[in-house]
Amino acid sequence: MSTVLILDIDRTLADPSHREHLLKEYCNVCGCGTSNNAGECINCGSVGFHIPAKSWLDFTDPSLLEYDTPYSDSVVFVNKARSCGAEMHFITGRCEPAREVTERWLTKWFGPIEGCDLLMRGGDSFSDQKIVHAPASVHKEQKFLDLIRRKYHFGYNFFMFFDDDIHVLNMYSKYGVVFYAPTCWSYMTAPVSMNPERLYNR
């Protein structure tokens, strides 16, 4: 049985702090653009927000992506997993025009990605608005199932999923073990401390 890592990029491997201001969410009910700490609209109390297509495309503009830095512990974990023989693939909400810069960025920080699939939203131009309307959970499940049909069989592989979107992780939980990024990296790479006295203290 082989271990297969399915990795998101933005807010999972890549820290997009310098472009976060471009990603704007609006309440599905009243259109307000502000939520409280509980994720509720400050105007009507709704918990449903959406990201307009233009906002997402601005956030993932290829000219900005090369300036991202990786979460350092993600580099440590991915390198350890690769050295142990794990396979990995990337499923992202980025659109096809960002493929070249994304491949270049991944290679720079995580090493050669030959043999790794980079699965993105379709469309041949950033003006093609319909490509960004499908929810991330729908887009990523379709891409994952396509990958399964081409390369894997359920029951013969152990899948580990890393993403920053709780809705995506809920979807992935049907297929394997999920990890909430980027907070997962610190404990995934933390050294394990074994205390013999505690082990044998009954």
C-alpha positions as CSV (number, residue, x, y, z in Angstrom):
1,M,0.0,0.0,0.0
2,S,1.4,3.4,-1.0
3,T,0.9,6.7,0.8
4,V,-0.5,9.5,-1.5
5,L,-0.5,13.1,-0.4
6,I,-3.1,15.4,-2.0
7,L,-2.0,19.0,-1.4
8,D,-3.7,22.3,-1.9
9,I,-1.4,25.3,-2.6
10,D,-2.8,28.7,-1.5
11,R,-2.9,29.0,2.4
12,T,-1.7,25.4,2.6
13,L,1.8,25.3,1.1
14,A,2.0,29.0,0.0
15,D,1.6,31.9,2.3
16,P,-0.4,34.5,0.3
17,S,-0.3,37.3,2.9
18,H,0.9,39.9,0.4
19,R,-2.2,39.4,-1.8
20,E,-4.8,38.6,0.8
21,H,-6.3,42.0,0.5
22,L,-7.5,41.1,-3.0
23,L,-9.6,38.2,-1.8
24,K,-13.0,39.6,-0.8
25,E,-16.0,37.7,0.6
26,Y,-19.6,38.9,0.6
27,C,-22.6,37.7,2.5
28,N,-24.9,35.5,0.5
29,V,-28.0,37.1,2.1
30,C,-27.4,40.8,2.3
31,G,-24.1,41.4,0.4
32,C,-22.2,42.8,3.4
33,G,-18.5,42.3,3.1
34,T,-17.6,42.0,6.8
35,S,-17.9,39.1,9.3
36,N,-17.2,38.8,13.0
37,N,-14.8,36.4,14.7
38,A,-17.4,33.6,14.5
39,G,-17.7,34.0,10.7
40,E,-21.1,35.6,10.9
41,C,-22.2,38.6,8.8
42,I,-22.1,41.7,11.1
43,N,-25.2,43.0,9.3
44,C,-27.6,40.1,9.2
45,G,-25.9,37.3,11.1
46,S,-25.7,34.9,8.2
47,V,-22.8,32.4,8.0
48,G,-22.8,32.0,4.3
49,F,-20.3,34.0,2.3
50,H,-19.2,33.8,-1.4
51,I,-16.0,35.0,-3.2
52,P,-16.8,36.7,-6.5
53,A,-15.0,35.4,-9.6
54,K,-13.1,38.6,-10.1
55,S,-11.9,38.6,-6.6
56,W,-10.5,35.1,-6.9
57,L,-8.9,35.9,-10.2
58,D,-7.2,39.0,-8.8
59,F,-6.0,36.9,-5.8
60,T,-4.5,34.3,-8.1
61,D,-3.0,36.6,-10.7
62,P,0.1,34.9,-12.1
63,S,2.2,38.0,-11.8
64,L,1.8,37.9,-8.0
65,L,2.2,34.1,-7.3
66,E,6.0,34.0,-7.6
67,Y,6.4,36.3,-4.6
68,D,4.7,33.8,-2.2
69,T,6.8,32.1,0.4
70,P,6.1,28.6,1.6
71,Y,5.1,27.8,5.2
72,S,8.5,26.5,6.3
73,D,7.2,23.4,8.1
74,S,5.3,22.4,5.0
75,V,8.7,22.2,3.2
76,V,10.1,20.0,6.0
77,F,7.1,17.7,6.0
78,V,6.8,17.3,2.2
79,N,10.6,16.5,2.0
80,K,10.3,13.9,4.7
81,A,7.2,12.3,3.2
82,R,8.9,12.2,-0.2
83,S,12.1,10.6,1.3
84,C,9.8,7.9,2.8
85,G,8.4,7.1,-0.6
86,A,5.1,9.0,-0.5
87,E,3.6,10.1,-3.8
88,M,2.1,13.5,-4.0
89,H,-0.3,15.5,-6.2
90,F,-1.5,19.1,-6.1
91,I,-5.2,20.0,-6.5
92,T,-5.7,23.8,-6.5
93,G,-8.4,26.4,-7.2
94,R,-5.9,28.3,-9.4
95,C,-6.8,28.5,-13.1
96,E,-4.8,27.1,-16.0
97,P,-3.1,30.4,-17.0
98,A,-1.2,30.2,-13.6
99,R,0.2,26.7,-14.4
100,E,3.7,27.8,-15.5
101,V,4.4,30.1,-12.6
102,T,2.9,27.5,-10.2
103,E,5.1,24.7,-11.5
104,R,8.1,27.0,-11.3
105,W,7.2,27.9,-7.7
106,L,6.6,24.3,-6.6
107,T,9.9,23.2,-8.1
108,K,11.8,26.1,-6.4
109,W,10.6,25.3,-2.9
110,F,9.7,21.6,-3.0
111,G,12.0,20.1,-5.5
112,P,11.3,18.3,-8.8
113,I,7.6,17.7,-9.4
114,E,8.0,15.2,-12.3
115,G,5.4,12.4,-11.7
116,C,3.2,14.8,-9.6
117,D,-0.1,15.9,-11.1
118,L,-0.9,19.6,-10.8
119,L,-4.7,19.7,-11.2
120,M,-6.2,23.2,-11.8
121,R,-9.5,24.8,-12.8
122,G,-10.0,24.6,-16.6
123,G,-10.4,27.5,-19.0
124,D,-8.0,29.1,-21.4
125,S,-8.2,32.7,-20.2
126,F,-8.7,34.6,-17.0
127,S,-11.7,36.3,-18.6
128,D,-13.5,32.9,-18.7
129,Q,-15.7,33.6,-15.7
130,K,-17.6,30.3,-15.6
131,I,-14.5,28.3,-14.6
132,V,-14.4,29.8,-11.1
133,H,-18.0,29.5,-10.2
134,A,-18.0,25.8,-9.1
135,P,-17.5,25.5,-5.3
136,A,-14.0,24.4,-4.3
137,S,-15.3,21.2,-2.8
138,V,-17.0,20.3,-6.1
139,H,-14.0,21.2,-8.3
140,K,-11.6,19.3,-6.1
141,E,-13.7,16.2,-5.8
142,Q,-14.0,16.0,-9.5
143,K,-10.3,16.4,-10.0
144,F,-9.5,13.8,-7.3
145,L,-11.9,11.3,-8.8
146,D,-10.3,11.9,-12.2
147,L,-6.9,11.2,-10.7
148,I,-8.2,8.0,-9.0
149,R,-9.5,6.7,-12.3
150,R,-6.2,7.3,-14.1
151,K,-3.7,6.2,-11.4
152,Y,-5.1,4.5,-8.3
153,H,-7.5,2.0,-6.8
154,F,-9.4,2.5,-3.6
155,G,-8.2,0.0,-0.9
156,Y,-4.7,-0.2,-2.3
157,N,-3.6,3.3,-1.4
158,F,-3.6,5.5,1.8
159,F,-4.7,9.1,1.0
160,M,-3.7,12.1,3.1
161,F,-5.4,15.4,2.2
162,F,-4.1,18.9,3.1
163,D,-6.3,21.9,2.6
164,D,-7.3,25.2,4.3
165,D,-11.0,25.0,3.4
166,I,-13.1,23.1,5.9
167,H,-15.8,22.4,3.3
168,V,-13.2,20.7,1.1
169,L,-11.8,18.7,4.0
170,N,-15.3,17.5,4.9
171,M,-15.6,16.3,1.3
172,Y,-12.2,14.6,1.3
173,S,-12.9,12.8,4.6
174,K,-14.9,10.3,2.6
175,Y,-11.7,9.1,0.9
176,G,-8.9,9.3,3.5
177,V,-7.4,11.3,6.4
178,V,-7.6,15.1,6.3
179,F,-5.4,17.8,7.8
180,Y,-6.3,21.4,8.3
181,A,-3.6,23.7,6.8
182,P,-1.5,25.7,7.5
183,T,-1.9,25.0,11.3
184,C,-1.2,21.2,10.7
185,W,2.4,21.7,9.7
186,S,3.7,22.6,13.1
187,Y,2.5,19.4,14.7
188,M,3.2,17.3,11.7
189,T,6.9,18.2,12.0
190,A,7.2,18.4,15.7
191,P,9.6,15.9,17.3
192,V,7.9,13.1,19.3
193,S,8.9,13.1,23.0
194,M,8.9,9.7,24.7
195,N,8.8,9.7,28.5
196,P,9.4,6.1,29.8
197,E,8.1,7.0,33.2
198,R,4.8,8.0,31.8
199,L,4.7,5.0,29.5
200,Y,5.0,2.6,32.3
201,N,3.1,4.6,35.0
202,R,-0.2,2.7,35.3
